Amino acid sequence: MINLKTNYLGLELKNPIIVGSCGLTNSVENIEEIARNGAGAVVLKSLFEEQINIQVAKAMGASRQSQLHAESEDYVTYFEKMHLVEEYLKLVKNTKERVDIPVIASINCHTNSEWVEFAGRIEKAGADALELNIFMLPSNPNSKEVALEESYLEIIRSVREHVSIPLSLKIGYYFDNLARALRTFSRADIEGLVLFNRFYSPDIDIYKLTPKAGSAYSTSEEIHISLRWIAIASDFVECDLCASTGIHNGEGVVKQLLAGAKAVQMVSAIYKHKPIRISESLDFLNNWMKKHKFTSIESFRGKVSRQQLKDPVVFERVQYLRYMSEVTGK
């Protein structure tokens, strides 16, 4: 009997496929379809720190919109109208009432200001866990890595004061010493790390000579960044690891589990192929396990992590020396 259950953030999931935070998880109806297709859990569409701060300001009788960056004001105003805090709490509550899978709330944030008080309200609304989606682009050459890491830790500490549910931290890979940062974060008061966030990608229109948005969706080729670091970090982090970005099918799910992930997040694959991609990926995982005579996720999870390999250099190699030699025959 094949057992696809996994334990992530202290929550028992019927399988390791989680649908990550996206526009599709902003509707109870969409989430019901996601659940029907077999998802092990769902991460609700992120509630943005800026929009929470606007709600706080209104409650205090003073608007803070003037403090926002000019380029984000229209964006924040739009979300303030479409997605108020109360609506988010209602989404959490209604989703919990209508699906039987763990519901993970998500907050996109970059400071530990007044918004952290709303984390407690999210817990009371019924969320099973909370994902802190944090990204601070280290574009200032004068900033220090230690200060950057401390900013993340301050947010974790502040949120933990208001919630007792499991916390996960979703981050990008822009760190001077990523391995050190992952170990440091894993020792904070969190239950999981999600590797990695996929951010807005800029592009340039060479005809209009203006910037434009790049592709909003990942490709299966993008799995390699998270795969490398799941395999490396599973050796030393002190919390669960969840893989994100580039996981488009069952093969990608298997790879990340072999590298050491407890669970994986799918988003772009659901947009491109509809929620049925979840059940297709689960069928692949189930058949693969049967073929290799594995009866549970834990029976093979981490078997191809860096620690388990005789030659772990495959995950540390940064040059194409061997590959290019094979291709050129030299």
Residue pairs with C-beta under 8 A, 6 or more apart in sequence:
1 295
2 286
2 289
2 290
2 294
2 295
2 296
3 295
3 296
3 297
4 14
4 15
4 16
4 40
4 282
4 285
4 286
4 289
4 297
5 12
5 13
5 14
5 15
5 296
5 297
6 12
6 13
6 15
6 16
6 40
6 262
6 263
6 297
6 298
6 301
7 13
7 240
7 262
8 16
8 18
8 41
8 192
8 240
8 242
8 262
8 263
9 104
9 129
9 166
9 167
9 168
9 191
9 192
9 240
10 166
10 191
11 41
11 102
11 128
11 129
11 166
13 40
13 41
13 101
13 102
13 263
14 38
14 40
14 101
15 38
15 39
15 40
15 282
15 285
16 40
16 253
16 257
16 261
16 262
16 263
16 264
16 297
17 38
17 39
17 40
17 253
17 263
17 264
17 266
17 278
17 281
17 282
18 39
18 40
18 41
18 42
18 43
18 104
18 242
18 263
18 264
18 265
18 266
19 25
19 34
19 39
19 41
19 42
19 43
19 265
19 266
19 267
19 270
19 275
19 278
20 43
20 244
20 265
20 266
20 267
21 43
21 44
21 45
21 46
21 106
21 131
21 133
21 267
22 45
22 267
22 270
22 271
23 45
24 30
24 34
24 267
24 270
24 271
25 31
25 34
25 42
25 43
25 44
25 45
26 44
26 45
26 83
26 91
28 91
28 94
28 95
28 98
31 42
31 44
31 95
31 98
31 99
31 103
32 98
32 99
33 275
34 42
34 270
34 275
34 278
35 42
35 99
35 100
35 101
36 275
37 275
37 276
37 277
37 278
37 279
38 278
38 279
38 282
39 101
39 275
39 278
40 101
40 102
40 263
41 101
41 102
41 103
41 104
41 128
41 263
42 95
42 99
42 101
42 102
42 103
42 104
43 104
43 105
43 106
43 131
43 265
44 88
44 91
44 92
44 95
44 103
44 104
44 105
44 106
44 127
45 83
45 91
45 106
46 106
46 107
46 108
46 133
47 83
47 85
47 88
47 105
47 106
47 107
47 108
47 118
47 122
48 76
48 79
48 107
48 108
48 109
49 107
49 108
49 109
49 110
49 111
49 113
49 115
50 68
50 72
50 76
50 79
51 76
51 79
51 80
51 83
51 84
51 85
52 85
52 107
52 114
52 115
52 118
53 64
53 113
53 114
53 115
54 63
54 64
54 65
54 76
54 80
55 80
55 84
55 85
55 118
56 64
56 114
56 115
56 117
56 118
57 63
57 64
57 65
65 73
65 76
65 77
68 76
85 118
85 121
88 105
88 122
89 121
89 122
89 125
90 125
92 103
92 105
92 122
92 125
92 126
92 127
93 125
93 126
95 103
96 103
96 125
96 126
96 127
96 128
102 128
102 129
103 126
103 127
103 128
104 127
104 128
104 129
104 130
104 131
104 168
105 122
105 125
105 127
105 129
105 130
105 131
106 130
106 131
106 132
106 133
106 170
107 115
107 118
107 119
107 122
107 130
107 131
107 132
107 133
108 133
108 134
109 115
109 132
109 133
109 134
109 155
110 134
110 135
110 136
110 151
110 155
111 151
111 155
112 154
112 155
112 157
112 158
112 159
116 155
116 158
116 159
116 161
116 162
117 162
119 130
119 159
119 162
119 163
120 162
120 163
122 130
122 163
123 130
123 162
123 163
123 164
123 165
127 165
128 165
128 166
129 165
129 166
129 167
129 168
129 191
130 159
130 163
130 165
130 166
130 167
130 168
131 167
131 168
131 169
131 170
131 194
132 155
132 156
132 159
132 167
132 168
132 169
132 170
132 190
133 170
133 197
134 152
134 155
134 169
134 170
134 171
135 171
135 172
135 174
135 197
135 199
136 148
136 151
136 152
137 174
138 145
138 148
138 174
138 175
138 176
145 175
145 176
145 177
145 181
148 175
149 175
149 181
149 184
149 185
152 169
152 171
152 185
152 188
153 184
153 185
153 188
156 167
156 169
156 185
156 188
156 189
156 190
157 188
157 189
159 167
160 167
160 189
166 190
166 191
166 192
167 189
167 190
167 191
167 192
168 190
168 191
168 192
168 193
168 194
168 240
168 242
169 185
169 188
169 190
169 192
169 193
169 194
170 193
170 194
170 196
170 197
170 244
171 181
171 185
171 193
171 194
171 195
171 196
171 197
172 196
172 197
172 199
173 195
173 196
173 225
173 229
175 181
178 229
179 232
179 233
179 236
182 193
182 195
182 229
182 233
182 236
182 237
183 233
183 236
183 237
183 238
185 193
186 193
186 233
186 236
186 237
186 238
186 239
187 238
190 239
191 239
191 240
192 239
192 240
192 241
192 242
192 262
193 233
193 237
193 239
193 240
193 241
193 242
194 242
194 243
194 244
194 265
195 226
195 229
195 230
195 233
195 241
195 242
195 243
195 244
196 225
196 226
196 229
196 244
196 245
197 244
197 245
198 218
198 222
198 244
198 245
198 267
200 213
200 214
201 213
201 214
201 215
202 211
202 212
202 213
202 214
203 211
203 212
203 213
203 214
204 210
204 211
204 212
205 211
205 212
217 268
217 271
217 272
218 245
218 246
218 248
218 267
218 268
219 246
219 248
219 268
220 246
220 247
220 248
220 249
220 252
221 246
222 245
222 246
223 245
223 246
223 247
223 248
223 252
223 255
223 256
224 246
225 245
225 246
226 243
226 244
226 245
226 246
226 247
226 256
227 243
227 246
227 255
227 256
227 259
228 315
230 241
230 243
230 256
230 259
230 260
230 261
230 305
231 259
231 260
231 304
231 305
231 306
231 315
232 305
232 306
232 315
232 316
233 241
233 260
234 241
234 259
234 260
234 261
234 302
234 305
234 306
234 307
235 305
235 306
235 307
240 262
240 263
241 260
241 261
241 262
242 261
242 262
242 263
242 264
242 265
243 256
243 259
243 261
243 263
243 264
243 265
244 264
244 265
244 267
246 252
247 253
247 256
247 264
247 265
247 266
247 269
248 266
248 268
248 269
248 272
248 273
248 277
249 269
249 277
249 280
249 281
249 284
250 280
250 281
250 282
250 283
250 284
250 285
250 288
251 284
252 264
252 281
253 264
253 281
253 284
253 285
254 284
254 285
254 288
256 264
257 264
257 297
257 300
257 301
258 300
258 301
258 302
258 303
258 304
258 305
259 302
259 304
259 305
260 301
260 302
260 305
261 301
262 301
266 277
266 278
266 281
269 277
269 281
270 277
270 278
273 280
289 295
289 300
292 300
294 300
302 308
306 312
306 315
306 316
309 315
